Amino acid sequence: MEKSVRQALDYAIKKGFQIHPGVVGLLREVEARDLDKIIRDVVREKAVNRDYHIGLDDMMGYLGLDVDDSLRSDHTILFDCTAGITIPEGVEGYTSLFQSRFEKMKELMRERPVAGKVRNAASIKVGSDEEIYAWGLVADKRVDENSARLTIEDTSGVIEGVIMDENVMEEVGELFLDQFVMVRVNARRRIEFTEIMQPDVPGHKFNRSESETFAAFLSDLHVGSRFFMEGELRAFFRWLSGPDPYARRVRFVMIAGDVVDGVGIFADQDKELVQQTTQKQFEKATQLLRLIPPHIKVFVSPGNHDPGRRALPQPSIPKEDGPGLWGMENVYMVGNPAMVSINGVKVLMFHGQSIDDIVKTTRGMEYNNPAKIMKKIMKSRHLSPIYGSQTPIAPEREDLMVIDDIPDVFHAGHVHINEFDSHNGVLLINSGTWQAQTPFQESVGQVPTPCQAVLLNLKTFKLFVKQF
């Protein structure tokens, strides 16, 4: 800390004052003449009212950096999977889960003009001259050099079709296992699928904020890891308290999981930890998030490194693990996934664990191109369709991973790479990480893009990236 800042604050501390951590960051960022006099004036005025706490708003007022109250900061939590989690048992639970997925997806597709021509799988026989359609979940797919085969399953049974058209064959290769599709069936001489339709999102005109309020998107902090870039994150949080015109417009911070590095997530993880317990990791995370100015609302969802249930959907981080975060007035703990409206702009928050399964099972999907994967997720209208792979999926009565409400922004993380795109009017943001390259990432050639704060103007939908 610079000598002048330290001396000024020491005076207040000796007078018995508590100082909000954000004040330190603010004073580091601004050039204030007569700082000693300013602090003495603050102490004198507040002591008269027996108020012995110097908050960030107080200091911004004395420095002429008052919070702009004309910038809206309204929010509504539209969906939080935490409330819907039921945890039924065994086969009954998974039967309910897939029945729910099938019924929800059918409702999304019913508005298609050809939906009235859908027949159940068991009723489709070779020799029909009708124009027939079927829908169901992808049970199997195979792509050869000159043809492809696709098997889909509905509640009546399964139907397998051959695909000869090159364009349709290519689409088969990019389908996710267990996702919902509708197919056009030619059953004259054999069962042939001549067209594949996915639920997808229709052309979407996004909602906008009335004021030019900014939201910051970040994920994968990994507090507790020795590769966590604490200094850079502190610099970002200090910047939020400073005079930069962009910083002064930020009213929301959206954190999409992996707040901490966790314990026992992978073999020999203890060798990579600075804090060896999740309790200590969350104490550090709470200390850091307190640097964010109190007029900024912070939304925190869990990731696969955070404590609690690891199966999707994930409820919010348990209170007993992160009591400090739960106790902060400007922090809102939500599940994974969650949909939050900020100034009317709908943000779908999802950590992104299913990206692992998609990369392993789907042609053309790579970790270094997360926006492409997110686009395919939006097209399938499901956040984690693949069952039985690396990502555990809980046997819920309702499939809470279906994207039935179309967001304006789809925000994910997990792969530690910043990338942006759009799909039919939905802005796609993968917000990178605040962790340096780990030994595992180095061994597989994965190069993260750390410490890039993603800022979105909620009125103009212009994106900015500030490197820390």
TORDO-836488 format. One record per residue (C-alpha): x, y, z. Coordinates in steps of 0.25 Angstrom, whole numbers, plus 2048, in hexadecimal, padded with zeros to 3 digits. Each point is the difference from the previous one (the first is absolute). Example, Ala and Ser with C-alpha at 12.3 -4.5 7.8 and 13.67 -1.06 7.14 Angstrom:
# TORDO-836488
8317EE81F 80680E7FE 
***
This chain:
# TORDO-836488
800800800 80580E7FD 80680780C 7F680C7FF 7F47F67FF 8057F880C 80380C809 7F28067FD 7F97F3803 8097FE80D 7FA80D805 7F27FB7FF 8037F2805 80780780D 7F3807802 7F87F3801 7FA8007F2 7FD7F47F7 8048017F2 7F97F97F4 80A7F87F8 7FB8077F3 80580D806 80E7FC7FF 7FE7FC7F2 7FA80D7FC 80B808807 80A7F87F8 7F98047F3 7FD80E801 80980C801 7FB80880C 80780D805 80180280F 7FC7F2803 80380280F 7F780B801 7F57F97F9 8017F4809 80080980C 7F48077FB 7F97F37FE 8047FB80E 7FB80E807 7F38007F9 7FC7F1802 80580180F 7F680A803 7F57F67FC 8077F5807 8017F97F3 80E7F9801 8007F97F2 8058067F3 7F97F97F5 8038017F1 7F48087FD 80580A80B 80E8027F9 7FA8017F2 7F880B805 80B808806 8087FE7F4 7F58047F6 7FE7F27FB 7F27FE805 7F97F47FB 7F78047F4 7F27FD804 7FA8027F2 8067F27FC 7F67F5803 8047F4808 7F37F8800 8017F1800 7F67F4801 8047F1802 7F77FA7F5 8057F2802 8097F980A 8017F17FF 8037FF80F 7F1801803 7FC7F57F6 8097F5805 7F97F4805 80A7F4800 7F77F47FD 8067F3801 8067F77F6 7F97FB7F3 7F3807804 80880D800 8077FE7F3 7F37FC7F9 7FA80D805 80B8087FB 8007FB7F2 7F18007FF 80180F805 80A8037F5 7F87F97F5 7F3808804 80780D802 8077FF7F2 7F37FC7FA 7FA80D804 80B8087FA 7FE7F97F3 7F18007FF 7FF80E7F9 8087FA7F4 7F67FF7F5 8037F17FE 7FE7FC80E 7F27FB7FD 8067F57F7 8097FA80B 7FD7F1802 8067F880C 80B7F77FD 7F97F3801 7F68037F6 8098047F4 8017F47F7 8077FE7F2 7F68027F4 7FA80D805 7FE80B7F5 7FC80B80A 80980B804 8047FC80E 80880680B 8057FA80D 80680680C 8087FB80C 80D800807 80D7FC7F9 8037F1804 80C7FE7F7 8068067F4 80B7FA7F6 8068087F4 8077F87F5 8078057F3 7F37FF7F8 7F5800809 7FC80180F 7F67FA809 7F880680B 7F77FA80B 7F6808808 7F77FB80B 7F3805805 7F67FA80A 7FB7F57F7 80E7FB7FB 80B8037F7 8028027F1 80D8007F8 8018077F3 80B8017F5 80580D7FB 8068027F2 7FF80F7FF 80E806802 7FB80C807 7F77F8809 80C7F6803 80880C805 7F5804809 7FF7F2806 80F801804 7FE80C808 7F47FB807 8017FE80F 7FC7F2806 7F3801808 7FC80D7FA 7F28027FA 7FE8007F0 7F58007F6 8027F87F3 7F97FF7F3 7FE7F27FC 8007FA7F3 7FA7F2802 7FC7FB7F2 80B7F67FE 80880180D 80180980C 80880C7FB 80180E807 80180B7F6 80080C80A 80480280E 7FA80C808 80580480E 7F880880A 80980C7FE 7FD80F804 7F88087F6 80580D7FC 80180880D 7FF80F802 80780280D 7FB80880C 80880D803 80380880C 7FA80E800 80D806806 80E7FD7FB 8037F880C 80B7F67FF 8017F1805 80D7F9802 8017F17FD 80B7F7806 8017F1804 80A7F6805 80780880B 8067F4807 80380680D 8097F7808 8087FB7F4 80F805800 7FD8037F1 7F580A805 80480E7FB 7FC80780C 80780D7FD 7F98027F3 7F27FD806 80380A80B 80480A7F5 7F37FE7F9 7F880280C 80880C804 7FD8057F2 7F17FF802 80280A80C 80880A7F7 7FD80C7F7 8007F97F3 7F38037F8 7FE7F27FD 8027FB80E 7F680B805 7F57FA7F7 8027F1806 7F47FC808 8007F17FF 80B7F5801 7FC7F27FB 8097F5805 7FD7F37F9 8067F5809 80D7FB805 80280B80B 8097F7807 80A7F57FC 7F97F680A 8077F4806 8017F27FB 7FB8047F2 80C7F87F9 80B7F8804 80B806809 7F980E7FF 80580380E 80E8037FA 7FA80B7F8 7F880780B 80480C809 7F47FE809 7FE7F1803 7F1801804 7F48067F9 7FD80880D 80D8077FE 7FE8027F1 7F2806802 80680980B 80A8057F6 7F58017F5 7F7808809 80B80A804 8028027F1 7F28027FC 7FE80B80B 8098087F8 7F58027F6 7F980D803 7F27FE807 7F88067F5 8047F57F7 7F77F3800 8087F37FF 7FA7F37FC 8077F3803 7FD7F37FA 8087F3803 8097F87F7 8067F2801 80B80480A 7F780680A 7FA7F980C 7F37FA800 7F97F67F6 8097FE7F3 7F57FA7F8 7F88097F7 7F7808803 80880580B 7FA80880C 80680D805 80D7FF808 7FC7FB80E 7FF80B80B 8097F7809 80B8007F6 7FF80F7FC 7FA80780C 80780D7FD 7FB8017F2 7F27FD804 80180B80B 80380B7F6 7F58097FC 8048027F2 8037F27FD 7F57F67FA 8037F1800 7F97F97F5 8017F17FB 8067FB7F3 7F88037F7 7F980D803 7F980B7F8 80280E806 7F980C7FA 80980D802 7FA80D7FB 7F67F77F8 80C7F87F9 7FE7F1802 80D7F9803 8017F1800 80C7FC80A 8067F27FE 80D7FC804 8027F77F4 8047F2805 7F97F97F5 80A8067F6 8097F4804 7F67F67FB 7FD8087F3 80F8017FD 8027F1802 7F47FB7F8 7FD80A7F6 8078027F3 80680E7FE 7FF80580E 80D805807 80480680D 80680C7FA 7F38047F9 7F680080B 7F780A7F9 7FE7F67F5 7FC7F680A 7F680A807 7FA8037F3 7FD7F17FE 7FB7FF80E 7F680B7FD 7FC7F97F3 7FD7F3808 7F880980B 8077F780B 80C804809 8047F1802 7FA7F67F7 80A7F5801 7FD7F580B 80B7F6805 80C8087FC 809808809 7F680A805 7F77FA80B 7F18037FE 7F77FE80C 7F37F87FE 7F680C802 7F17FF7FE 80180C7F7 80B8037F6 80580E804 80B8007F6 7F68037F4 80180E7FB 7F28037FF 80180F802 8098077F6 80A809806 80680C7FB 80E7FC805 8057F2802 80C801809 8097F4803 80F7FC804 8077F3804 80A8007F4 80880C805 7FF8077F2 7FA80D7FD 7F77FF7F3 7F48077FB 7F67FE7F5 7F18017FE 7F57F77FB 7F28047FB 80180D809 8067F980C 80D806805 80A7F4804 80B80480A 80A7F6805 80780880B 80E7F9801 8077FF80E 80880780B 8097F4801 80E7FE7F9 8027F47F7 8017F4809 8097F47FE 7F57F77FB 7FC80B7F6 80E8017FC 8017F17FE 7F48007F6 80480D7F9 7F5808805 80380F801 7F7808809 7FD80F7FE 80080580E 7FC80D807 7F88067F5 7F4807805 7F47FF7F7 7F780D800 7F38017F9 7F880D7FE 7F27FB803 7FA80B7F7 8087FF7F4 8057F2801 80E8047FD 80B7F7807 80D805805 80B7F8806 80A80680A 80C7F9802 8067FF80F 
***
